[in-house]
Amino acid sequence: MLFSVAALAVLVARSVYFSGISKTDEDSYPLYDFTSSGLTHVNQSYASVWNPHRIAGLYVSLNFGLVEIDWNAERAPLITLKVVGTDGMLAFEYRISLDNLKADGGTA
């Protein structure tokens, strides 16, 4: 699934049996891949594959993902990507402010 909010593109992936966030700059444009997978199964061997673009996470326990958008954040809309364990505890989160995203390679 791909969705775009203003100048932000986020890919949401599944079926890899672990969770993490990767980022790359395609044509000087930041592209985020939010993987949340593992509500019923996990696989440590898939998670051990080297990923030079990983910026957050690598959670290999049963989990689900949340995408929250705060349209009323102080500076600019704020996207929070969260991975939550099936016990309800936050495994990790990553925030992306829309005002930091630029076609010239700006970062969150």
PLY file of the C-alpha trace (Angstrom):
ply
format ascii 1.0
element vertex 108
property float x
property float y
property float z
element edge 107
property int vertex1
property int vertex2
end_header
0.00 0.00 0.00
1.25 3.49 -0.80
-0.23 6.68 0.51
0.89 10.24 0.12
0.31 13.13 2.49
1.43 16.48 1.11
5.11 15.94 0.27
5.44 12.62 2.05
5.39 9.14 0.59
5.19 6.21 2.99
5.14 2.59 1.91
3.39 0.21 4.27
4.61 -3.36 3.89
3.53 -6.68 5.36
4.20 -10.43 5.33
7.88 -10.35 6.26
7.30 -11.48 9.87
9.13 -8.62 11.61
8.77 -4.84 11.91
11.01 -1.92 11.07
11.30 1.41 9.28
13.62 2.14 6.38
14.33 5.37 4.53
15.93 6.15 1.22
16.16 9.28 -0.90
14.87 8.46 -4.37
15.76 11.22 -6.82
16.50 13.40 -3.79
13.05 12.69 -2.36
12.72 10.98 1.04
10.81 7.69 0.83
9.85 5.80 4.01
9.01 2.10 4.21
7.05 1.19 7.34
6.93 -2.57 7.80
4.64 -3.95 10.44
4.28 -7.67 10.20
3.91 -10.38 12.72
0.47 -10.37 14.31
0.39 -14.17 14.19
3.92 -15.23 13.12
7.49 -13.96 13.40
10.70 -15.11 11.70
14.12 -14.14 13.06
15.93 -15.29 9.88
14.01 -12.80 7.72
14.80 -10.02 10.17
18.52 -10.82 10.10
18.85 -9.78 6.43
21.13 -6.73 6.25
19.31 -3.46 5.44
21.49 -0.36 5.12
18.38 1.84 4.97
16.86 0.83 8.33
16.38 3.87 10.56
14.17 2.47 13.32
13.02 -0.75 14.80
13.74 -4.34 14.01
11.16 -5.86 16.23
10.75 -9.63 15.99
7.85 -10.42 18.30
4.12 -10.56 17.70
2.99 -7.01 16.88
0.81 -4.65 14.87
1.44 -1.22 13.37
-0.27 2.14 13.78
-0.03 5.25 11.62
-1.14 8.37 13.48
-1.38 11.81 11.88
-1.61 14.90 14.07
-2.91 17.58 11.72
-2.85 20.13 14.56
0.77 19.71 15.67
2.50 22.94 16.70
4.91 23.43 13.76
3.43 21.25 11.01
1.42 18.05 10.64
3.20 15.18 12.40
3.10 11.54 11.36
3.93 8.95 14.01
4.65 5.37 12.92
4.25 2.93 15.81
4.80 -0.77 16.35
2.91 -2.22 19.29
3.36 -5.69 20.80
0.32 -7.89 21.25
0.65 -7.16 24.97
-0.25 -3.53 24.17
3.23 -2.18 24.93
4.92 0.21 22.49
7.87 -1.55 20.82
9.12 1.54 18.98
7.92 4.67 17.20
9.28 7.10 14.63
8.02 10.62 14.01
8.09 12.47 10.70
7.26 16.17 10.59
5.98 17.30 7.22
7.92 20.56 7.40
11.22 18.64 7.37
10.50 16.81 4.14
12.02 18.41 1.10
12.76 17.26 -2.43
16.42 18.24 -1.86
16.91 15.38 0.60
15.62 16.97 3.80
15.23 14.58 6.71
12.81 14.13 9.56
0 1
1 2
2 3
3 4
4 5
5 6
6 7
7 8
8 9
9 10
10 11
11 12
12 13
13 14
14 15
15 16
16 17
17 18
18 19
19 20
20 21
21 22
22 23
23 24
24 25
25 26
26 27
27 28
28 29
29 30
30 31
31 32
32 33
33 34
34 35
35 36
36 37
37 38
38 39
39 40
40 41
41 42
42 43
43 44
44 45
45 46
46 47
47 48
48 49
49 50
50 51
51 52
52 53
53 54
54 55
55 56
56 57
57 58
58 59
59 60
60 61
61 62
62 63
63 64
64 65
65 66
66 67
67 68
68 69
69 70
70 71
71 72
72 73
73 74
74 75
75 76
76 77
77 78
78 79
79 80
80 81
81 82
82 83
83 84
84 85
85 86
86 87
87 88
88 89
89 90
90 91
91 92
92 93
93 94
94 95
95 96
96 97
97 98
98 99
99 100
100 101
101 102
102 103
103 104
104 105
105 106
106 107
